[in-house]
Amino acid sequence: MEKLMFRFPTTKELLSKSHVGVVGSGDLEILMEPSEGDYAEVIVRTGTTGFKETWSAVLERFFSQHDVSAMIKINDFGATPGVVTLRLSQALEVANDVGYAKK
């Protein structure tokens, strides 16, 4: 099991929590909640080791488009980069049912 941590600067405030996905073969779970700072912190727990650069690239791409302040926990069971991006977008969409605001 590998634990990775990332931090990204942000300009938008998340106003609601969200939970999407399940930890299962080839999938992942994302828990997203508001952060009080001007950053997003992501903790990835994965059983697939050696992919820190891939995780970094996927997360950098996501936060370049959606710079929302959040604490994000990702529990991975071998999801592909496409699934990671899809689940992050779903988590943000669920949280945006309430919305986010510029800081």
N, C-alpha and C positions, 0 to 999 in steps of 0.2 A: 504494500500500500504506500503510495506516495502522496504527500501533502504539498501543494504549491500555493504561494500567496502572491498576489499582484495588487498594484494600486495605480489608479488613473485619475488625472485631474478632471473636474466636472464643473458645469455651469448651471445645471438644472436640478431642482429639488424633487425627489420622489415623495409622493404624499401617502402612498398606500403599500401594504405588504402583498406579496404574491407567492404562490407555490405551484409549480408545474412539473410534470413528468414523474417518472418512477424509476427507482434504481432496479434495473433488470438487464438482461442480456442485450448488449448493444444500445443501451439507453442511458439516461441520466435524469437526475432530479435537481431542480433549481429552487432555492429559497431566496427571495429578494425582499429587503426591507429598507426603509429610509435610513440615511446616514446624516448626521448633524454637520459633517465637515463639507469641504468643497472638493471631495474626492469620492471615488468608488473603490471599495476594497473587495477583492474576490479571493475566496479560499476554495481551492479545488482539491477534493479527495478522490484519488483514482487508483484503481488496481493495475492500470497499465502504466508502467514506468518508462522514463526516457523520452517523454514528449513535451517537455517544458517549453521548447521553442515553438512548437505547434500551438500549444495552449496560448502562449503569449501573442502570437500572430492573430489567432481567432479573436481573442479578447480586445486587442488593440484595434482591430477592424470594427468590432461592435461599438466600442466606446468612441471611436472617431465619428460615428454616426449618431450615437445616443449617449451623450455625455451627462448621464443622470447620476446624482449622488446616491449611492446605495451600498449596503452591506450585502454581499452575494455569497451564498454557499452553494457549491456544486458538488454533488455526489455522483461520480461517474462509474459506469460499468462498461467501458469500451466504446463509447459513442464516437461517431465520426465527426469531423469538423462541421459538416453540414447540419447534423443533428444538434450540435452544441449551439450553432447560430440560430437555428429554428427555435430551440427551447428558450434561449435568451430573449428572443423577440416575443415569444409567447408570454414569458414572465413579465416583460415590460408592458405588453398589451393588457394583461390582467391588472397590473398595478395602475395602469392609466385609465382604467374604468373610473377611478377617482380623479386621476390626473397628476401632472407635475407642473411645477412653476419655475420660471427663471428666478435665480437668486438676486 
